[in-house]
Amino acid sequence: MRTEVVTTLKRQATKLLAELHETKEPILITEHGKPSAYLLDVDDYELMVDRMKILEGIAKGEQAIRDDRTMGMQQAKEKMRKWLK
């Protein structure tokens, strides 16, 4: 992963964005030698957010199983019928 200081971002934002779109490689922006932000291509960011939503859903489902908050198929069908009315 490429690293740039914040002053480079300020001075060469257009160039950095063009390179980002071309290479799709995230850029770590640092301030005072410490990580401050990541520059990501929009498509890559949106894909990452979608993946996180899927993983969060899976984690919620796994927690529901551990907490015994599940229902059988028939019970689920009945509940769905009530929602669809």
GIURZI-V314071 format. One line per field, one symbol per residue. psi: psi as a letter, one per 40 degrees, with the letter a starting at -180 (. if undefined). A space follows every 50 residues. Layout:
psi->???
This chain:
psi->hihiiddddddfdddddddddddehihhhihfeihdihhiiddddddddd ddddddddddddddddeffiiiddddddddddde.
